[in-house]
């Protein structure tokens, strides 16, 4: 995908965020999470990350049921890690039902503390 196409695709994704993405964005936008700056639907390498904290090289991905066991997600994570990013993945339901726990895991990672791979 060309840079302009990727930018337009990211803009389209910002307009059509899922409920889980909207909920998490509410807590991440405008440096609301202890002053950390996040971007939503941020083009990084070949991909568009759901949320990215560039200053801490952290990407947060929100996955729905269509992502369950997909090899493409593992390849995407490896590619983003090769760009120097840490990648956290959460299920939509976890973001919607356990928002506080998701935010705690994001903060723990931002502060360099160990974390679990998934909430459930």
N, C-alpha and C positions, 0 to 999 in steps of 0.2 A: 504494500500500500504506500502510495506517495505521501509525503508530509502533509500536503494540503488535504488529501482524502482522509488521512488519519485525524487531522484536526477537525474536519467537518463531522467525521464519525463520532469523535469524542463529544462534540457539541450536541449531536443528536442523542447520545446516551445521557447527557446531563438533563435533557428535557424529558426523558422517559425513564427516570429512576424507579426502581422497585420500592415497595413500602419499606423493606428492610434497609435499603440504601438511603432512603429519605430519613428514616429514624436515626441511623448512624451519622449521617451528614449533619443533622440538627446538633449533635453533640461534638462534632469535629470542626464545624465551620467557624470562621472568625476567631481562630485561636482559642476556642472555648475549652479545649482539653489542656489545661495547665499551660497555655501559651504556645503549644506546638502548632505549627502551620501545616495544614493539610490541603491538598488539592483533590478535587473529585474528577473522576474520569480523565486521568492524566496520561497523556501519551508518553510511554517509556519504552525505548527500544522499538521492537516490532509490535508491542502490545499497548493496550489502553488499560491502565490499572484503575480499579474502582476508586481507591483512595491512596494517596501517597504523601508521606512526610519526607520531602526531599532532604531537608537538613539532617535527618536521622537515618536516611536510606531505608525507610520502612514502607512497605506496601501492604494494604489491607484489602483483601478480596472477600466479597460476599457471594456465597454460592447457594443456588437453588437446587432442587432435586435433579435437574438435568445434568448436574456436575458429578453426581455420585459415581465414583470409580472411573472417571474419564482419564485416559492416558494423556490427552491433550493438556489437561490441567497440570499434570506432573511435569510435562515438557515446558509449559509456560512458566511454572515456578522455577525450574532449573535455569531457564533463559534469563529470568529477572534476577535470580541470584548471581548469575554470571555477570550481570550489569552492576553488581555490588549491593543489591537490595536484600533485606530480610523480608520474607513474605509470610503474612498471617492470613489464614483462611477461616472463615466462620460460615455456618449455615444460616440461611435466612431466618429460620425459626429461633435460633439462638439470639440473633440480633433483636428480633421482635419480642421474645419472651424473657431473655436474660441480658438485657441491654447493659446493666450495671457490671455484670461479670465480663462481658465483652470489652467494655471500656477499661476495666481493671487489667485485663490481659494486654491490651494495647499499651497502657501506661507502663506495665511491667517490662514490656519489650523496649519501649522508648527509653526506659531507665536502665536497660541492660540486665534485668533479672530474668531467670529462666521461666518458662511457661509451658503449659500443656499444648499439644497440637490442636486439639479441638475441645470445646466445652463438654460435649457429650460423647 
